[in-house]
């Protein structure tokens, strides 16, 4: 009987070890803009947020801006989620639904020239960082 419990315990431990990456990806990793906002706002410290930054992009996330978001007493009016399609001479935003299991399109807009140039410059800065 004792041997049976040992086998069951071993199987449970193996299942837990195998499921840890799945649990991390599904439960802990933010999946949309709303979850990302909540992760930033309620993080214990800046290092917790840095753990969610894609490798090589750490320079794009400053502790100063993190502290502004973290320490504000205000709640955002909206948490919005965008996908950006950038072409040589124009840029488009697709607004998608934050907090839903599957993305739903909320809007499609062509951005003004000033925003296109700003985003283009932002991309150039990122490319220089990664060279």
N, CA, C and O atoms as a GROMACS GRO file, in nm:
protein
  524
    1UNK      N    1   0.082  -0.120   0.000
    1UNK     CA    2   0.000   0.000   0.000
    1UNK      C    3   0.087   0.126   0.000
    1UNK      O    4   0.057   0.223  -0.070
    2UNK      N    5   0.195   0.123   0.080
    2UNK     CA    6   0.285   0.237   0.088
    2UNK      C    7   0.348   0.263  -0.048
    2UNK      O    8   0.366   0.379  -0.087
    3UNK      N    9   0.382   0.158  -0.120
    3UNK     CA   10   0.443   0.170  -0.253
    3UNK      C   11   0.347   0.237  -0.352
    3UNK      O   12   0.390   0.313  -0.438
    4UNK      N   13   0.219   0.209  -0.338
    4UNK     CA   14   0.119   0.270  -0.426
    4UNK      C   15   0.114   0.422  -0.404
    4UNK      O   16   0.106   0.497  -0.501
    5UNK      N   17   0.120   0.467  -0.279
    5UNK     CA   18   0.121   0.610  -0.248
    5UNK      C   19   0.247   0.678  -0.300
    5UNK      O   20   0.242   0.792  -0.346
    6UNK      N   21   0.359   0.607  -0.294
    6UNK     CA   22   0.484   0.662  -0.347
    6UNK      C   23   0.474   0.683  -0.497
    6UNK      O   24   0.522   0.784  -0.549
    7UNK      N   25   0.412   0.588  -0.567
    7UNK     CA   26   0.395   0.602  -0.713
    7UNK      C   27   0.304   0.720  -0.745
    7UNK      O   28   0.333   0.797  -0.836
    8UNK      N   29   0.197   0.733  -0.671
    8UNK     CA   30   0.104   0.843  -0.694
    8UNK      C   31   0.174   0.976  -0.667
    8UNK      O   32   0.158   1.071  -0.744
    9UNK      N   33   0.250   0.984  -0.559
    9UNK     CA   34   0.322   1.107  -0.527
    9UNK      C   35   0.423   1.140  -0.636
    9UNK      O   36   0.436   1.256  -0.675
   10UNK      N   37   0.495   1.040  -0.685
   10UNK     CA   38   0.592   1.061  -0.791
   10UNK      C   39   0.525   1.111  -0.919
   10UNK      O   40   0.575   1.202  -0.984
   11UNK      N   41   0.412   1.053  -0.953
   11UNK     CA   42   0.337   1.096  -1.072
   11UNK      C   43   0.290   1.240  -1.056
   11UNK      O   44   0.300   1.318  -1.150
   12UNK      N   45   0.239   1.275  -0.939
   12UNK     CA   46   0.193   1.413  -0.914
   12UNK      C   47   0.308   1.512  -0.924
   12UNK      O   48   0.292   1.620  -0.981
   13UNK      N   49   0.423   1.476  -0.871
   13UNK     CA   50   0.540   1.565  -0.879
   13UNK      C   51   0.582   1.583  -1.024
   13UNK      O   52   0.612   1.695  -1.066
   14UNK      N   53   0.585   1.474  -1.101
   14UNK     CA   54   0.622   1.484  -1.243
   14UNK      C   55   0.522   1.571  -1.320
   14UNK      O   56   0.563   1.653  -1.403
   15UNK      N   57   0.394   1.554  -1.294
   15UNK     CA   58   0.292   1.635  -1.362
   15UNK      C   59   0.312   1.782  -1.328
   15UNK      O   60   0.303   1.868  -1.416
   16UNK      N   61   0.338   1.813  -1.201
   16UNK     CA   62   0.362   1.952  -1.162
   16UNK      C   63   0.484   2.010  -1.230
   16UNK      O   64   0.480   2.123  -1.280
   17UNK      N   65   0.593   1.936  -1.234
   17UNK     CA   66   0.715   1.985  -1.298
   17UNK      C   67   0.695   2.009  -1.447
   17UNK      O   68   0.745   2.107  -1.502
   18UNK      N   69   0.623   1.921  -1.511
   18UNK     CA   70   0.597   1.935  -1.655
   18UNK      C   71   0.504   2.052  -1.682
   18UNK      O   72   0.515   2.118  -1.786
   19UNK      N   73   0.412   2.079  -1.590
   19UNK     CA   74   0.311   2.183  -1.615
   19UNK      C   75   0.357   2.324  -1.577
   19UNK      O   76   0.289   2.420  -1.611
   20UNK      N   77   0.470   2.339  -1.509
   20UNK     CA   78   0.516   2.471  -1.466
   20UNK      C   79   0.531   2.568  -1.583
   20UNK      O   80   0.480   2.680  -1.573
   21UNK      N   81   0.598   2.532  -1.695
   21UNK     CA   82   0.606   2.627  -1.807
   21UNK      C   83   0.468   2.666  -1.862
   21UNK      O   84   0.446   2.781  -1.899
   22UNK      N   85   0.378   2.571  -1.867
   22UNK     CA   86   0.242   2.599  -1.916
   22UNK      C   87   0.172   2.696  -1.822
   22UNK      O   88   0.110   2.792  -1.866
   23UNK      N   89   0.181   2.671  -1.693
   23UNK     CA   90   0.117   2.758  -1.593
   23UNK      C   91   0.175   2.898  -1.604
   23UNK      O   92   0.101   2.996  -1.600
   24UNK      N   93   0.307   2.909  -1.617
   24UNK     CA   94   0.371   3.039  -1.629
   24UNK      C   95   0.319   3.115  -1.750
   24UNK      O   96   0.285   3.233  -1.740
   25UNK      N   97   0.311   3.046  -1.865
   25UNK     CA   98   0.268   3.112  -1.988
   25UNK      C   99   0.121   3.150  -1.984
   25UNK      O  100   0.084   3.259  -2.028
   26UNK      N  101   0.037   3.063  -1.933
   26UNK     CA  102  -0.107   3.086  -1.936
   26UNK      C  103  -0.156   3.172  -1.820
   26UNK      O  104  -0.245   3.255  -1.839
   27UNK      N  105  -0.101   3.154  -1.704
   27UNK     CA  106  -0.153   3.222  -1.586
   27UNK      C  107  -0.076   3.348  -1.551
   27UNK      O  108  -0.136   3.450  -1.517
   28UNK      N  109   0.057   3.345  -1.560
   28UNK     CA  110   0.139   3.455  -1.509
   28UNK      C  111   0.170   3.558  -1.616
   28UNK      O  112   0.166   3.678  -1.587
   29UNK      N  113   0.202   3.517  -1.738
   29UNK     CA  114   0.238   3.610  -1.845
   29UNK      C  115   0.116   3.691  -1.889
   29UNK      O  116   0.011   3.632  -1.917
   30UNK      N  117   0.127   3.823  -1.896
   30UNK     CA  118   0.016   3.904  -1.948
   30UNK      C  119  -0.013   3.867  -2.094
   30UNK      O  120   0.080   3.849  -2.173
   31UNK      N  121  -0.142   3.857  -2.128
   31UNK     CA  122  -0.180   3.817  -2.263
   31UNK      C  123  -0.238   3.931  -2.346
   31UNK      O  124  -0.258   3.916  -2.467
   32UNK      N  125  -0.264   4.044  -2.283
   32UNK     CA  126  -0.322   4.156  -2.356
   32UNK      C  127  -0.291   4.285  -2.282
   32UNK      O  128  -0.229   4.284  -2.176
   33UNK      N  129  -0.334   4.396  -2.339
   33UNK     CA  130  -0.301   4.528  -2.284
   33UNK      C  131  -0.356   4.548  -2.143
   33UNK      O  132  -0.290   4.610  -2.059
   34UNK      N  133  -0.474   4.498  -2.116
   34UNK     CA  134  -0.534   4.515  -1.984
   34UNK      C  135  -0.453   4.441  -1.878
   34UNK      O  136  -0.425   4.496  -1.771
   35UNK      N  137  -0.414   4.317  -1.906
   35UNK     CA  138  -0.332   4.241  -1.812
   35UNK      C  139  -0.193   4.303  -1.797
   35UNK      O  140  -0.135   4.301  -1.689
   36UNK      N  141  -0.141   4.358  -1.907
   36UNK     CA  142  -0.010   4.424  -1.900
   36UNK      C  143  -0.017   4.547  -1.811
   36UNK      O  144   0.074   4.570  -1.730
   37UNK      N  145  -0.122   4.627  -1.824
   37UNK     CA  146  -0.139   4.744  -1.738
   37UNK      C  147  -0.145   4.700  -1.591
   37UNK      O  148  -0.078   4.759  -1.506
   38UNK      N  149  -0.223   4.598  -1.563
   38UNK     CA  150  -0.237   4.551  -1.425
   38UNK      C  151  -0.103   4.500  -1.370
   38UNK      O  152  -0.070   4.523  -1.254
   39UNK      N  153  -0.026   4.432  -1.455
   39UNK     CA  154   0.104   4.382  -1.412
   39UNK      C  155   0.197   4.499  -1.377
   39UNK      O  156   0.265   4.496  -1.274
   40UNK      N  157   0.199   4.603  -1.461
   40UNK     CA  158   0.284   4.719  -1.434
   40UNK      C  159   0.236   4.793  -1.310
   40UNK      O  160   0.316   4.826  -1.222
   41UNK      N  161   0.109   4.820  -1.303
   41UNK     CA  162   0.054   4.899  -1.192
   41UNK      C  163   0.073   4.831  -1.057
   41UNK      O  164   0.100   4.898  -0.957
   42UNK      N  165   0.059   4.700  -1.052
   42UNK     CA  166   0.063   4.630  -0.924
   42UNK      C  167   0.193   4.553  -0.900
   42UNK      O  168   0.202   4.473  -0.806
   43UNK      N  169   0.294   4.577  -0.984
   43UNK     CA  170   0.424   4.512  -0.964
   43UNK      C  171   0.485   4.562  -0.833
   43UNK      O  172   0.468   4.678  -0.795
   44UNK      N  173   0.556   4.474  -0.767
   44UNK     CA  174   0.620   4.513  -0.641
   44UNK      C  175   0.736   4.609  -0.664
   44UNK      O  176   0.760   4.698  -0.582
   45UNK      N  177   0.808   4.591  -0.776
   45UNK     CA  178   0.919   4.679  -0.807
   45UNK      C  179   0.949   4.675  -0.957
   45UNK      O  180   0.892   4.596  -1.032
   46UNK      N  181   1.040   4.762  -0.999
   46UNK     CA  182   1.075   4.775  -1.140
   46UNK      C  183   1.133   4.646  -1.197
   46UNK      O  184   1.110   4.615  -1.314
   47UNK      N  185   1.207   4.571  -1.117
   47UNK     CA  186   1.267   4.446  -1.166
   47UNK      C  187   1.161   4.344  -1.208
   47UNK      O  188   1.184   4.266  -1.300
   48UNK      N  189   1.048   4.345  -1.141
   48UNK     CA  190   0.939   4.256  -1.179
   48UNK      C  191   0.888   4.291  -1.319
   48UNK      O  192   0.856   4.202  -1.398
   49UNK      N  193   0.880   4.419  -1.348
   49UNK     CA  194   0.837   4.463  -1.481
   49UNK      C  195   0.944   4.429  -1.585
   49UNK      O  196   0.912   4.380  -1.693
   50UNK      N  197   1.069   4.453  -1.552
   50UNK     CA  198   1.179   4.422  -1.645
   50UNK      C  199   1.181   4.275  -1.684
   50UNK      O  200   1.226   4.240  -1.793
   51UNK      N  201   1.132   4.190  -1.596
   51UNK     CA  202   1.124   4.047  -1.626
   51UNK      C  203   1.030   4.016  -1.741
   51UNK      O  204   1.035   3.907  -1.798
   52UNK      N  205   0.944   4.111  -1.776
   52UNK     CA  206   0.848   4.093  -1.885
   52UNK      C  207   0.891   4.162  -2.014
   52UNK      O  208   0.821   4.155  -2.115
   53UNK      N  209   1.007   4.227  -2.011
   53UNK     CA  210   1.055   4.298  -2.130
   53UNK      C  211   1.130   4.200  -2.218
   53UNK      O  212   1.214   4.123  -2.171
   54UNK      N  213   1.100   4.204  -2.346
   54UNK     CA  214   1.166   4.117  -2.443
   54UNK      C  215   1.316   4.144  -2.443
   54UNK      O  216   1.359   4.259  -2.442
   55UNK      N  217   1.395   4.038  -2.444
   55UNK     CA  218   1.540   4.051  -2.441
   55UNK      C  219   1.588   4.141  -2.554
   55UNK      O  220   1.547   4.125  -2.669
   56UNK      N  221   1.675   4.235  -2.520
   56UNK     CA  222   1.728   4.328  -2.618
   56UNK      C  223   1.652   4.460  -2.621
   56UNK      O  224   1.698   4.556  -2.684
   57UNK      N  225   1.537   4.467  -2.556
   57UNK     CA  226   1.455   4.589  -2.557
   57UNK      C  227   1.453   4.656  -2.420
   57UNK      O  228   1.371   4.744  -2.396
   58UNK      N  229   1.541   4.616  -2.331
   58UNK     CA  230   1.542   4.669  -2.195
   58UNK      C  231   1.559   4.821  -2.192
   58UNK      O  232   1.505   4.888  -2.104
   59UNK      N  233   1.634   4.876  -2.289
   59UNK     CA  234   1.657   5.020  -2.294
   59UNK      C  235   1.533   5.101  -2.327
   59UNK      O  236   1.533   5.223  -2.311
   60UNK      N  237   1.428   5.035  -2.373
   60UNK     CA  238   1.304   5.104  -2.409
   60UNK      C  239   1.208   5.120  -2.293
   60UNK      O  240   1.101   5.181  -2.309
   61UNK      N  241   1.244   5.067  -2.176
   61UNK     CA  242   1.155   5.073  -2.060
   61UNK      C  243   1.233   5.138  -1.947
   61UNK      O  244   1.326   5.080  -1.892
   62UNK      N  245   1.192   5.260  -1.912
   62UNK     CA  246   1.267   5.332  -1.808
   62UNK      C  247   1.200   5.319  -1.672
   62UNK      O  248   1.078   5.309  -1.661
   63UNK      N  249   1.282   5.319  -1.570
   63UNK     CA  250   1.230   5.311  -1.433
   63UNK      C  251   1.153   5.438  -1.399
   63UNK      O  252   1.057   5.434  -1.321
   64UNK      N  253   1.193   5.550  -1.457
   64UNK     CA  254   1.124   5.677  -1.432
   64UNK      C  255   0.978   5.671  -1.478
   64UNK      O  256   0.887   5.709  -1.404
   65UNK      N  257   0.956   5.621  -1.601
   65UNK     CA  258   0.818   5.611  -1.651
   65UNK      C  259   0.740   5.503  -1.576
   65UNK      O  260   0.621   5.519  -1.550
   66UNK      N  261   0.807   5.394  -1.539
   66UNK     CA  262   0.742   5.292  -1.457
   66UNK      C  263   0.689   5.355  -1.329
   66UNK      O  264   0.575   5.331  -1.289
   67UNK      N  265   0.774   5.437  -1.263
   67UNK     CA  266   0.733   5.500  -1.138
   67UNK      C  267   0.616   5.595  -1.157
   67UNK      O  268   0.531   5.607  -1.069
   68UNK      N  269   0.612   5.664  -1.271
   68UNK     CA  270   0.497   5.753  -1.298
   68UNK      C  271   0.368   5.674  -1.306
   68UNK      O  272   0.267   5.713  -1.247
   69UNK      N  273   0.371   5.562  -1.378
   69UNK     CA  274   0.250   5.479  -1.390
   69UNK      C  275   0.216   5.416  -1.256
   69UNK      O  276   0.100   5.413  -1.216
   70UNK      N  277   0.314   5.366  -1.188
   70UNK     CA  278   0.294   5.294  -1.062
   70UNK      C  279   0.240   5.386  -0.953
   70UNK      O  280   0.153   5.346  -0.875
   71UNK      N  281   0.290   5.508  -0.947
   71UNK     CA  282   0.260   5.595  -0.833
   71UNK      C  283   0.147   5.693  -0.856
   71UNK      O  284   0.113   5.770  -0.766
   72UNK      N  285   0.088   5.693  -0.973
   72UNK     CA  286  -0.024   5.785  -0.995
   72UNK      C  287  -0.147   5.739  -0.916
   72UNK      O  288  -0.171   5.619  -0.902
   73UNK      N  289  -0.222   5.835  -0.866
   73UNK     CA  290  -0.346   5.803  -0.796
   73UNK      C  291  -0.463   5.790  -0.893
   73UNK      O  292  -0.572   5.748  -0.855
   74UNK      N  293  -0.437   5.826  -1.017
   74UNK     CA  294  -0.543   5.823  -1.117
   74UNK      C  295  -0.557   5.684  -1.178
   74UNK      O  296  -0.460   5.608  -1.185
   75UNK      N  297  -0.676   5.653  -1.222
   75UNK     CA  298  -0.699   5.532  -1.300
   75UNK      C  299  -0.708   5.574  -1.446
   75UNK      O  300  -0.759   5.682  -1.475
   76UNK      N  301  -0.661   5.490  -1.537
   76UNK     CA  302  -0.671   5.529  -1.677
   76UNK      C  303  -0.817   5.536  -1.721
   76UNK      O  304  -0.901   5.457  -1.676
   77UNK      N  305  -0.846   5.630  -1.809
   77UNK     CA  306  -0.981   5.639  -1.864
   77UNK      C  307  -1.011   5.517  -1.950
   77UNK      O  308  -1.123   5.466  -1.952
   78UNK      N  309  -0.907   5.470  -2.023
   78UNK     CA  310  -0.919   5.353  -2.108
   78UNK      C  311  -0.785   5.282  -2.111
   78UNK      O  312  -0.680   5.344  -2.099
   79UNK      N  313  -0.790   5.152  -2.128
   79UNK     CA  314  -0.671   5.076  -2.161
   79UNK      C  315  -0.694   5.029  -2.303
   79UNK      O  316  -0.786   4.952  -2.330
   80UNK      N  317  -0.610   5.076  -2.395
   80UNK     CA  318  -0.630   5.048  -2.537
   80UNK      C  319  -0.515   4.962  -2.589
   80UNK      O  320  -0.403   4.968  -2.539
   81UNK      N  321  -0.547   4.884  -2.688
   81UNK     CA  322  -0.450   4.790  -2.745
   81UNK      C  323  -0.447   4.809  -2.896
   81UNK      O  324  -0.551   4.802  -2.963
   82UNK      N  325  -0.327   4.834  -2.950
   82UNK     CA  326  -0.313   4.861  -3.092
   82UNK      C  327  -0.212   4.767  -3.157
   82UNK      O  328  -0.116   4.723  -3.095
   83UNK      N  329  -0.237   4.738  -3.283
   83UNK     CA  330  -0.139   4.676  -3.370
   83UNK      C  331  -0.103   4.781  -3.473
   83UNK      O  332  -0.191   4.850  -3.525
   84UNK      N  333   0.025   4.794  -3.502
   84UNK     CA  334   0.072   4.898  -3.595
   84UNK      C  335   0.123   4.831  -3.722
   84UNK      O  336   0.209   4.743  -3.717
   85UNK      N  337   0.070   4.874  -3.835
   85UNK     CA  338   0.121   4.832  -3.966
   85UNK      C  339   0.195   4.950  -4.024
   85UNK      O  340   0.135   5.051  -4.059
   86UNK      N  341   0.326   4.938  -4.035
   86UNK     CA  342   0.407   5.049  -4.083
   86UNK      C  343   0.461   5.017  -4.222
   86UNK      O  344   0.532   4.918  -4.241
   87UNK      N  345   0.428   5.100  -4.315
   87UNK     CA  346   0.480   5.090  -4.452
   87UNK      C  347   0.579   5.204  -4.473
   87UNK      O  348   0.599   5.286  -4.384
   88UNK      N  349   0.640   5.208  -4.589
   88UNK     CA  350   0.741   5.310  -4.616
   88UNK      C  351   0.688   5.451  -4.598
   88UNK      O  352   0.753   5.534  -4.536
   89UNK      N  353   0.569   5.479  -4.653
   89UNK     CA  354   0.517   5.616  -4.652
   89UNK      C  355   0.392   5.636  -4.568
   89UNK      O  356   0.340   5.748  -4.561
   90UNK      N  357   0.343   5.531  -4.503
   90UNK     CA  358   0.222   5.547  -4.423
   90UNK      C  359   0.215   5.439  -4.315
   90UNK      O  360   0.277   5.334  -4.325
   91UNK      N  361   0.136   5.470  -4.212
   91UNK     CA  362   0.121   5.379  -4.099
   91UNK      C  363  -0.027   5.368  -4.065
   91UNK      O  364  -0.102   5.465  -4.074
   92UNK      N  365  -0.067   5.249  -4.026
   92UNK     CA  366  -0.206   5.222  -3.988
   92UNK      C  367  -0.209   5.163  -3.847
   92UNK      O  368  -0.123   5.084  -3.810
   93UNK      N  369  -0.310   5.203  -3.770
   93UNK     CA  370  -0.337   5.144  -3.639
   93UNK      C  371  -0.462   5.059  -3.651
   93UNK      O  372  -0.562   5.102  -3.708
   94UNK      N  373  -0.455   4.940  -3.598
   94UNK     CA  374  -0.576   4.860  -3.578
   94UNK      C  375  -0.595   4.852  -3.427
   94UNK      O  376  -0.509   4.799  -3.356
   95UNK      N  377  -0.705   4.904  -3.380
   95UNK     CA  378  -0.735   4.893  -3.238
   95UNK      C  379  -0.807   4.762  -3.215
   95UNK      O  380  -0.904   4.729  -3.284
   96UNK      N  381  -0.756   4.687  -3.117
   96UNK     CA  382  -0.817   4.557  -3.086
   96UNK      C  383  -0.867   4.557  -2.943
   96UNK      O  384  -0.831   4.643  -2.863
   97UNK      N  385  -0.948   4.461  -2.913
   97UNK     CA  386  -1.014   4.454  -2.783
   97UNK      C  387  -0.919   4.402  -2.675
   97UNK      O  388  -0.872   4.288  -2.685
   98UNK      N  389  -0.891   4.482  -2.572
   98UNK     CA  390  -0.808   4.432  -2.462
   98UNK      C  391  -0.893   4.347  -2.368
   98UNK      O  392  -1.012   4.374  -2.348
   99UNK      N  393  -0.833   4.245  -2.312
   99UNK     CA  394  -0.903   4.166  -2.211
   99UNK      C  395  -0.995   4.060  -2.265
   99UNK      O  396  -1.072   4.002  -2.188
  100UNK      N  397  -0.992   4.032  -2.394
  100UNK     CA  398  -1.077   3.927  -2.449
  100UNK      C  399  -0.990   3.808  -2.489
  100UNK      O  400  -0.871   3.823  -2.516
  101UNK      N  401  -1.049   3.691  -2.493
  101UNK     CA  402  -0.974   3.570  -2.527
  101UNK      C  403  -0.923   3.575  -2.671
  101UNK      O  404  -0.809   3.539  -2.697
  102UNK      N  405  -1.006   3.619  -2.762
  102UNK     CA  406  -0.966   3.633  -2.902
  102UNK      C  407  -0.978   3.780  -2.939
  102UNK      O  408  -1.071   3.848  -2.896
  103UNK      N  409  -0.883   3.828  -3.018
  103UNK     CA  410  -0.885   3.969  -3.057
  103UNK      C  411  -1.006   4.000  -3.142
  103UNK      O  412  -1.042   3.925  -3.233
  104UNK      N  413  -1.067   4.111  -3.113
  104UNK     CA  414  -1.175   4.165  -3.194
  104UNK      C  415  -1.131   4.303  -3.239
  104UNK      O  416  -1.072   4.378  -3.161
  105UNK      N  417  -1.158   4.338  -3.363
  105UNK     CA  418  -1.120   4.469  -3.417
  105UNK      C  419  -1.220   4.573  -3.370
  105UNK      O  420  -1.341   4.557  -3.385
  106UNK      N  421  -1.166   4.682  -3.314
  106UNK     CA  422  -1.249   4.794  -3.270
  106UNK      C  423  -1.238   4.912  -3.366
  106UNK      O  424  -1.327   4.998  -3.369
  107UNK      N  425  -1.130   4.916  -3.443
  107UNK     CA  426  -1.114   5.027  -3.536
  107UNK      C  427  -0.989   5.012  -3.620
  107UNK      O  428  -0.895   4.942  -3.582
  108UNK      N  429  -0.990   5.079  -3.735
  108UNK     CA  430  -0.875   5.083  -3.825
  108UNK      C  431  -0.859   5.227  -3.869
  108UNK      O  432  -0.952   5.288  -3.922
  109UNK      N  433  -0.740   5.282  -3.846
  109UNK     CA  434  -0.715   5.422  -3.880
  109UNK      C  435  -0.579   5.438  -3.945
  109UNK      O  436  -0.483   5.368  -3.911
  110UNK      N  437  -0.572   5.531  -4.039
  110UNK     CA  438  -0.444   5.574  -4.094
  110UNK      C  439  -0.396   5.687  -4.006
  110UNK      O  440  -0.471   5.781  -3.979
  111UNK      N  441  -0.272   5.679  -3.960
  111UNK     CA  442  -0.223   5.780  -3.866
  111UNK      C  443  -0.177   5.905  -3.940
  111UNK      O  444  -0.140   5.897  -4.057
  112UNK      N  445  -0.180   6.020  -3.873
  112UNK     CA  446  -0.130   6.144  -3.934
  112UNK      C  447   0.020   6.133  -3.962
  112UNK      O  448   0.089   6.051  -3.902
  113UNK      N  449   0.068   6.215  -4.053
  113UNK     CA  450   0.208   6.213  -4.094
  113UNK      C  451   0.303   6.231  -3.975
  113UNK      O  452   0.408   6.166  -3.970
  114UNK      N  453   0.268   6.318  -3.878
  114UNK     CA  454   0.354   6.341  -3.763
  114UNK      C  455   0.372   6.213  -3.681
  114UNK      O  456   0.481   6.184  -3.634
  115UNK      N  457   0.265   6.137  -3.665
  115UNK     CA  458   0.272   6.012  -3.590
  115UNK      C  459   0.354   5.909  -3.668
  115UNK      O  460   0.434   5.836  -3.610
  116UNK      N  461   0.333   5.903  -3.799
  116UNK     CA  462   0.411   5.812  -3.885
  116UNK      C  463   0.561   5.841  -3.870
  116UNK      O  464   0.640   5.748  -3.853
  117UNK      N  465   0.599   5.968  -3.875
  117UNK     CA  466   0.740   6.005  -3.862
  117UNK      C  467   0.794   5.972  -3.723
  117UNK      O  468   0.908   5.927  -3.709
  118UNK      N  469   0.711   5.996  -3.622
  118UNK     CA  470   0.753   5.963  -3.485
  118UNK      C  471   0.779   5.813  -3.472
  118UNK      O  472   0.883   5.773  -3.420
  119UNK      N  473   0.687   5.730  -3.520
  119UNK     CA  474   0.703   5.585  -3.511
  119UNK      C  475   0.822   5.537  -3.593
  119UNK      O  476   0.895   5.447  -3.551
  120UNK      N  477   0.841   5.598  -3.709
  120UNK     CA  478   0.955   5.561  -3.794
  120UNK      C  479   1.086   5.591  -3.721
  120UNK      O  480   1.179   5.510  -3.724
  121UNK      N  481   1.094   5.706  -3.656
  121UNK     CA  482   1.212   5.742  -3.578
  121UNK      C  483   1.232   5.650  -3.460
  121UNK      O  484   1.345   5.617  -3.424
  122UNK      N  485   1.123   5.608  -3.398
  122UNK     CA  486   1.130   5.516  -3.286
  122UNK      C  487   1.189   5.383  -3.333
  122UNK      O  488   1.273   5.325  -3.264
  123UNK      N  489   1.145   5.334  -3.448
  123UNK     CA  490   1.200   5.210  -3.503
  123UNK      C  491   1.348   5.222  -3.531
  123UNK      O  492   1.424   5.129  -3.505
  124UNK      N  493   1.391   5.336  -3.584
  124UNK     CA  494   1.533   5.356  -3.613
  124UNK      C  495   1.615   5.353  -3.485
  124UNK      O  496   1.726   5.298  -3.484
  125UNK      N  497   1.563   5.410  -3.377
  125UNK     CA  498   1.632   5.407  -3.249
  125UNK      C  499   1.646   5.263  -3.200
  125UNK      O  500   1.752   5.225  -3.151
  126UNK      N  501   1.542   5.185  -3.213
  126UNK     CA  502   1.545   5.044  -3.168
  126UNK      C  503   1.644   4.965  -3.250
  126UNK      O  504   1.719   4.884  -3.196
  127UNK      N  505   1.648   4.988  -3.382
  127UNK     CA  506   1.741   4.915  -3.470
  127UNK      C  507   1.885   4.947  -3.431
  127UNK      O  508   1.970   4.858  -3.434
  128UNK      N  509   1.914   5.072  -3.396
  128UNK     CA  510   2.050   5.111  -3.356
  128UNK      C  511   2.087   5.038  -3.227
  128UNK      O  512   2.201   4.994  -3.212
  129UNK      N  513   1.995   5.026  -3.135
  129UNK     CA  514   2.020   4.958  -3.008
  129UNK      C  515   2.060   4.813  -3.033
  129UNK      O  516   2.147   4.761  -2.964
  130UNK      N  517   1.999   4.748  -3.131
  130UNK     CA  518   2.019   4.605  -3.153
  130UNK      C  519   2.135   4.572  -3.246
  130UNK      O  520   2.164   4.455  -3.267
  131UNK      N  521   2.202   4.672  -3.302
  131UNK     CA  522   2.314   4.644  -3.393
  131UNK      C  523   2.440   4.612  -3.318
  131UNK      O  524   2.543   4.587  -3.380
   0.00000   0.00000   0.00000
